[in-house]
Amino acid sequence: MRQRPVPPELAGIVAEIAPPARADAAAVRAHLDDLTKPPGSLGKLEDLALRLALIYGDPPPPLRRRAVLLFAADHGVTARAVSAYPPEVTAQMCRNFAAGGAAINAIARAVGAEVVAVDVGVDADAESLGILDRKVRRGTRDFTYGPALTREETLRALHVGLELATERAASTDVFVLGEMGIGNTTAATAVTVALTGAPAERVAGPGTGISPDAVARKASIAANAAARVGERADALAVLAQVGGLEIAALAGAVLGAARAGRAVVVDGFITGAAALAAVAMCDAARGYLVASHRSAEPGHAIQLEALGLDPLLALDMRLGEGTGGALALPLLEAAAAVLREMATFASAGVSGARGGVRV
C-alpha cells in the first residue's frame, strides 16, 4: 500500500496509538507449542491467539462484551446507476436495523453481540430512522465530477466513529465493523484504487448484484475519480474526494478502538476500504485488525493483501452490515480460551516429543 502522510488534524491522536505489545510474541509462540497438541495443529487459530495476546495480554481475557458498530450513509454517485437498488433502501434498512429484522440483527443475537446502528449521513430525516443520530450531512455529493465531501465534513464523520469507539471501549471487549449505504461499493472501489494503486477493473465487483456492463461503468467512474487524488495526498483527502461518510466513520472507529487497546474485526469490502484508510493514517492500527472472512467481492482480496491480513472464514458472503465479522466472534473467543485454558504437556502429565516431534 502506498505510504501516505499523517493528516495534520489527526497527528495528536495517531501519536497516542502504539502497535499492540502487551505480550512477548516469542514467549506466546513457545507457550502455544507447549500446549497438549502437535505444534501448529490449530492452524490459523494459533495466529489469532497470538494477535489477541499482543492486544490484550497473555492470556487474553474472555471477549464476551461484543459490539457491532454499524454506520449508515447515502452516496451521490448512485445517480450513475451503479447499484441494483434505489437510494431509499438505505433509510428503509436503517428502520429494519432498529426493528431487529436485518441479517446482522439475527446473527448478532446468535453470537451475543450488540448492534449499534448509527446514522452518519442517511438522506432522510434522522428522527424517522430509529437509530443513533450522528448525521454529518444527508449523503455525499456525486464524486464523478468533484469531491464527495469537504475535508471538514470528512473529519467530522471520522470523529463520529472515533468518539463512539472511545466512549464504548470501557464496556466493550471487541468491536466489529459494519455498514449500510446504497452505492458504497463504488466509493469503496475508488478508495481502494486510490490507496493501493490496483486497477479499478480488478477491484470493482457486482455489489448488490449489478450486470457486467454496470460493473464496468462502476470501474470507470471509480478509476477516473481516484485519478484526481494525488499520490502524496493523505488518507483524509482520499476519503474526501471519493469516500463516504460511513467509510470515514469506520476509519475513525478503527483509530478509536486501537487507541483503547481493543481488537477490531473487519467485515467485508466496505469496511476493508475503511481499514485501508485508517492504516494509511496510522500504521500502528494495523496490529489491532482481525479479518473475519474473504468477501465474494474481488477487491476484498486486494485489500486484505495490502493490509497483510489472512481471513478466518470464506463463506462467499457479500452482504455487509457486519455479518461476516459477527460470525467470526466465536473464533476470537475460542482462540483466547486456548491460551487461557489449555494445559501444557507438563501440567497435564502428557508425554511430549519423540525426537523433537510431539506425539
C-alpha positions as CSV (number, residue, x, y, z in Angstrom):
1,M,0.0,0.0,0.0
2,R,1.3,3.5,-0.9
3,Q,2.7,5.4,2.0
4,R,0.6,8.5,3.0
5,P,1.4,11.4,5.3
6,V,-0.4,11.6,8.6
7,P,-3.3,14.1,8.3
8,P,-2.2,17.1,10.5
9,E,-5.7,17.3,12.1
10,L,-5.1,13.7,13.5
11,A,-1.4,13.9,14.4
12,G,-2.1,14.0,18.1
13,I,-4.5,11.0,18.0
14,V,-2.1,9.0,15.8
15,A,0.7,9.7,18.2
16,E,-1.3,8.0,21.0
17,I,-1.7,4.7,19.1
18,A,1.2,2.2,19.5
19,P,1.4,-1.2,17.9
20,P,0.0,-3.9,20.2
21,A,2.7,-5.2,22.5
22,R,1.1,-6.4,25.8
23,A,2.8,-9.8,25.5
24,D,6.2,-11.2,24.3
25,A,5.5,-12.8,20.9
26,A,8.3,-15.4,21.2
27,A,7.0,-16.4,24.6
28,V,3.5,-16.8,23.4
29,R,4.6,-18.9,20.4
30,A,6.6,-21.1,22.8
31,H,3.6,-21.5,25.1
32,L,1.4,-22.4,22.2
33,D,3.9,-25.1,21.1
34,D,4.0,-26.5,24.7
35,L,0.2,-27.0,24.9
36,T,-1.2,-30.5,24.6
37,K,-1.3,-30.7,20.8
38,P,1.2,-31.0,17.9
39,P,2.8,-27.7,17.2
40,G,0.8,-25.6,14.8
41,S,-2.0,-28.1,14.7
42,L,-4.7,-25.4,15.5
43,G,-3.6,-23.6,12.3
44,K,-4.9,-20.0,12.0
45,L,-6.4,-20.2,15.5
46,E,-2.9,-20.1,16.9
47,D,-2.1,-17.0,14.8
48,L,-5.3,-15.4,16.1
49,A,-4.4,-16.4,19.7
50,L,-1.0,-14.6,19.3
51,R,-2.6,-11.5,17.9
52,L,-5.1,-11.4,20.8
53,A,-2.3,-11.9,23.3
54,L,-0.4,-8.9,21.8
55,I,-3.6,-6.8,22.1
56,Y,-4.9,-7.8,25.5
57,G,-2.0,-9.6,27.2
58,D,-1.2,-13.3,27.8
59,P,-3.6,-14.9,28.4
60,P,-6.3,-12.8,26.8
61,P,-9.4,-12.3,28.9
62,P,-12.8,-13.6,27.8
63,L,-14.1,-11.5,24.9
64,R,-17.8,-11.6,25.7
65,R,-18.8,-7.9,25.5
66,R,-19.2,-7.6,21.8
67,A,-20.4,-4.6,19.8
68,V,-21.1,-4.2,16.1
69,L,-20.6,-0.6,15.1
70,L,-22.7,-0.2,12.0
71,F,-22.6,3.2,10.3
72,A,-25.1,4.2,7.6
73,A,-24.9,6.8,4.9
74,D,-26.0,7.6,1.3
75,H,-24.0,8.3,-1.8
76,G,-24.5,10.8,-4.5
77,V,-22.8,8.5,-7.0
78,T,-25.9,6.4,-7.1
79,A,-27.2,8.9,-9.7
80,R,-24.8,7.0,-12.1
81,A,-26.8,3.7,-11.9
82,V,-24.1,1.8,-10.0
83,S,-26.4,-0.1,-7.7
84,A,-29.2,-2.6,-8.3
85,Y,-31.2,-1.0,-5.5
86,P,-32.6,2.6,-5.3
87,P,-31.1,5.0,-2.7
88,E,-34.1,5.0,-0.5
89,V,-33.2,1.4,0.6
90,T,-30.5,2.9,2.9
91,A,-33.2,4.6,5.1
92,Q,-35.5,1.6,4.8
93,M,-32.7,-0.8,6.0
94,C,-32.0,1.6,8.9
95,R,-35.5,1.2,10.1
96,N,-35.1,-2.6,9.7
97,F,-32.0,-2.5,11.9
98,A,-33.9,-0.5,14.5
99,A,-36.7,-3.2,14.4
100,G,-34.2,-6.0,14.7
101,G,-35.1,-7.6,11.4
102,A,-31.9,-7.5,9.4
103,A,-29.4,-10.2,8.9
104,I,-26.9,-8.5,11.2
105,N,-29.6,-8.4,14.0
106,A,-30.2,-12.1,13.7
107,I,-26.6,-13.1,13.5
108,A,-25.6,-10.7,16.3
109,R,-28.2,-12.3,18.6
110,A,-26.9,-15.7,17.8
111,V,-23.3,-14.8,18.8
112,G,-24.2,-12.5,21.7
113,A,-23.3,-9.2,20.2
114,E,-25.0,-5.8,20.4
115,V,-25.7,-3.9,17.2
116,V,-25.1,-0.2,17.5
117,A,-26.5,1.3,14.3
118,V,-25.6,5.0,13.6
119,D,-26.9,7.5,11.0
120,V,-23.9,9.4,9.9
121,G,-25.2,10.5,6.6
122,V,-28.5,9.0,5.5
123,D,-30.6,11.0,3.1
124,A,-33.6,11.0,5.3
125,D,-34.9,12.8,8.5
126,A,-32.8,11.3,11.3
127,E,-35.8,11.0,13.7
128,S,-37.6,8.7,11.2
129,L,-34.9,6.1,11.2
130,G,-34.9,4.9,14.9
131,I,-31.1,4.6,15.1
132,L,-28.5,6.7,16.8
133,D,-28.3,10.2,15.2
134,R,-24.8,11.4,14.4
135,K,-25.6,12.8,10.9
136,V,-23.0,15.0,9.3
137,R,-24.9,15.7,6.1
138,R,-27.6,13.9,4.0
139,G,-25.3,11.8,1.8
140,T,-22.2,12.6,-0.2
141,R,-22.0,14.6,-3.4
142,D,-21.6,12.7,-6.7
143,F,-17.9,12.2,-6.9
144,T,-18.0,11.7,-10.7
145,Y,-17.2,15.3,-11.3
146,G,-15.9,16.6,-8.0
147,P,-15.2,15.8,-4.3
148,A,-17.7,13.7,-2.4
149,L,-17.1,15.7,0.7
150,T,-15.3,18.6,2.1
151,R,-12.3,17.9,4.2
152,E,-14.1,19.3,7.2
153,E,-17.2,17.1,6.6
154,T,-14.9,14.0,6.3
155,L,-13.1,14.9,9.5
156,R,-16.5,15.3,11.3
157,A,-17.6,11.9,10.1
158,L,-14.3,10.3,11.1
159,H,-14.7,11.8,14.6
160,V,-18.2,10.2,14.9
161,G,-16.6,6.8,14.7
162,L,-13.5,7.7,16.8
163,E,-15.7,9.1,19.6
164,L,-18.2,6.3,19.6
165,A,-15.4,3.6,19.8
166,T,-13.7,5.6,22.6
167,E,-17.0,6.0,24.5
168,R,-17.9,2.3,24.3
169,A,-14.4,0.9,24.9
170,A,-14.8,0.7,28.7
171,S,-17.9,-1.6,28.2
172,T,-16.8,-3.5,25.1
173,D,-14.1,-6.2,24.7
174,V,-14.1,-6.4,20.9
175,F,-15.6,-4.3,18.1
176,V,-17.0,-5.5,14.7
177,L,-17.2,-3.0,11.8
178,G,-20.5,-2.9,9.9
179,E,-22.1,-0.5,7.3
180,M,-25.1,0.2,5.2
181,G,-25.2,2.6,2.2
182,I,-26.6,2.1,-1.3
183,G,-23.7,3.0,-3.7
184,N,-21.0,2.4,-1.1
185,T,-19.2,-0.4,-3.1
186,T,-18.5,2.2,-5.7
187,A,-17.0,4.5,-3.1
188,A,-15.0,1.6,-1.6
189,T,-13.7,0.7,-5.1
190,A,-12.4,4.3,-5.6
191,V,-10.9,4.4,-2.1
192,T,-9.1,1.1,-2.7
193,V,-7.8,2.1,-6.1
194,A,-6.5,5.4,-4.7
195,L,-4.8,3.8,-1.7
196,T,-3.4,0.7,-3.3
197,G,-2.9,1.6,-6.9
198,A,-4.7,-1.5,-8.0
199,P,-6.5,-1.3,-11.4
200,A,-10.2,-0.4,-10.9
201,E,-11.3,-3.3,-13.2
202,R,-9.7,-5.7,-10.7
203,V,-11.3,-4.0,-7.7
204,A,-14.8,-3.4,-8.9
205,G,-17.4,-6.1,-8.3
206,P,-21.1,-6.8,-8.6
207,G,-22.0,-5.2,-5.2
208,T,-25.8,-5.6,-4.8
209,G,-25.9,-7.7,-8.0
210,I,-25.4,-5.4,-10.9
211,S,-24.8,-6.5,-14.5
212,P,-21.3,-6.9,-16.1
213,D,-21.9,-3.6,-18.0
214,A,-22.8,-1.8,-14.8
215,V,-19.6,-3.2,-13.1
216,A,-17.6,-1.8,-16.0
217,R,-19.3,1.5,-15.6
218,K,-18.6,1.4,-11.8
219,A,-14.9,0.7,-12.5
220,S,-14.6,3.5,-15.0
221,I,-16.2,6.0,-12.6
222,A,-14.0,4.9,-9.7
223,A,-10.8,5.0,-11.8
224,N,-11.5,8.5,-13.1
225,A,-12.4,9.8,-9.6
226,A,-9.4,8.1,-8.0
227,A,-7.1,9.6,-10.6
228,R,-7.9,13.1,-9.1
229,V,-6.2,12.0,-5.9
230,G,-2.6,12.9,-5.8
231,E,-0.1,10.1,-4.8
232,R,1.1,12.2,-1.9
233,A,-2.3,13.2,-0.6
234,D,-3.2,12.0,2.9
235,A,-5.9,9.4,3.5
236,L,-8.3,12.1,4.8
237,A,-8.0,13.8,1.3
238,V,-8.7,10.4,-0.3
239,L,-11.9,9.9,1.7
240,A,-13.0,13.5,1.0
241,Q,-12.5,13.0,-2.8
242,V,-14.0,9.6,-3.3
243,G,-15.2,8.1,0.1
244,G,-18.4,8.1,2.1
245,L,-19.5,9.3,5.4
246,E,-19.9,5.8,6.8
247,I,-16.4,4.8,5.4
248,A,-14.9,7.8,7.2
249,A,-16.7,7.0,10.4
250,L,-15.5,3.4,10.2
251,A,-11.9,4.6,9.8
252,G,-12.4,6.7,12.9
253,A,-13.7,3.7,14.8
254,V,-10.6,1.7,13.9
255,L,-8.4,4.5,15.3
256,G,-10.6,4.9,18.4
257,A,-10.6,1.1,19.1
258,A,-6.8,0.8,18.5
259,R,-6.1,3.8,20.9
260,A,-8.3,2.0,23.5
261,G,-6.4,-1.3,23.0
262,R,-9.4,-3.3,21.5
263,A,-9.4,-5.7,18.6
264,V,-11.3,-4.6,15.6
265,V,-13.0,-7.3,13.4
266,V,-13.1,-6.2,9.8
267,D,-16.1,-7.4,7.8
268,G,-16.0,-7.2,4.0
269,F,-15.2,-4.9,1.2
270,I,-16.6,-1.6,2.5
271,T,-15.1,-2.0,6.0
272,G,-11.9,-3.2,4.2
273,A,-11.7,0.2,2.5
274,A,-12.1,1.9,5.8
275,A,-9.4,-0.2,7.3
276,L,-7.1,0.7,4.5
277,A,-7.7,4.4,5.2
278,A,-7.2,4.0,8.9
279,V,-3.8,2.2,8.4
280,A,-2.8,4.8,5.8
281,M,-3.3,7.4,8.6
282,C,-1.8,5.3,11.4
283,D,0.2,2.1,10.5
284,A,0.2,1.1,14.2
285,A,-3.5,0.5,13.9
286,R,-2.8,-2.5,11.6
287,G,-2.0,-4.8,14.6
288,Y,-5.5,-4.4,16.1
289,L,-7.3,-5.6,13.0
290,V,-8.7,-9.1,12.5
291,A,-10.0,-10.1,9.1
292,S,-13.2,-12.1,9.6
293,H,-13.9,-13.5,6.1
294,R,-13.0,-13.2,2.5
295,S,-15.8,-11.5,0.7
296,A,-17.0,-12.6,-2.8
297,E,-16.2,-9.0,-3.9
298,P,-13.0,-9.2,-6.0
299,G,-11.5,-6.1,-4.5
300,H,-11.6,-7.5,-1.0
301,A,-8.6,-9.9,-1.6
302,I,-6.6,-6.8,-2.8
303,Q,-7.5,-5.0,0.4
304,L,-6.5,-8.0,2.6
305,E,-3.2,-8.4,0.8
306,A,-2.4,-4.7,1.3
307,L,-3.3,-4.9,5.0
308,G,-1.3,-8.1,5.5
309,L,-4.4,-9.9,6.9
310,D,-5.4,-13.6,6.5
311,P,-9.2,-14.1,6.8
312,L,-10.6,-16.7,9.2
313,L,-13.6,-17.6,7.0
314,A,-14.5,-18.0,3.4
315,L,-18.3,-18.2,3.0
316,D,-18.9,-16.4,-0.3
317,M,-20.6,-13.6,1.6
318,R,-21.0,-10.0,0.2
319,L,-23.9,-8.6,2.2
320,G,-22.0,-6.3,4.5
321,E,-23.7,-4.9,7.6
322,G,-21.0,-6.6,9.7
323,T,-22.5,-10.1,9.2
324,G,-19.2,-11.8,8.4
325,G,-17.5,-10.0,11.3
326,A,-20.1,-11.1,13.7
327,L,-19.8,-14.7,12.6
328,A,-16.1,-14.7,13.4
329,L,-16.6,-13.6,17.0
330,P,-16.8,-17.2,18.4
331,L,-13.4,-17.9,16.8
332,L,-11.9,-15.0,18.7
333,E,-13.3,-16.3,21.9
334,A,-12.0,-19.8,21.2
335,A,-8.5,-18.5,20.3
336,A,-8.4,-16.6,23.6
337,A,-9.6,-19.7,25.5
338,V,-6.8,-21.8,24.0
339,L,-4.2,-19.6,25.7
340,R,-6.2,-19.2,28.9
341,E,-7.5,-22.8,29.5
342,M,-5.4,-25.4,27.7
343,A,-2.9,-27.5,29.7
344,T,0.7,-27.9,28.8
345,F,2.3,-31.3,28.4
346,A,4.0,-31.0,31.8
347,S,0.9,-29.7,33.7
348,A,-1.3,-32.4,32.2
349,G,1.2,-35.3,32.6
350,V,1.1,-36.0,28.9
351,S,4.1,-37.4,27.1
352,G,5.8,-34.8,24.9
353,A,8.1,-35.2,21.9
354,R,10.0,-38.1,20.5
355,G,12.9,-36.9,18.5
356,G,11.6,-33.3,18.8
357,V,8.1,-34.2,17.5
358,R,5.0,-34.1,19.7
359,V,3.1,-37.4,20.0
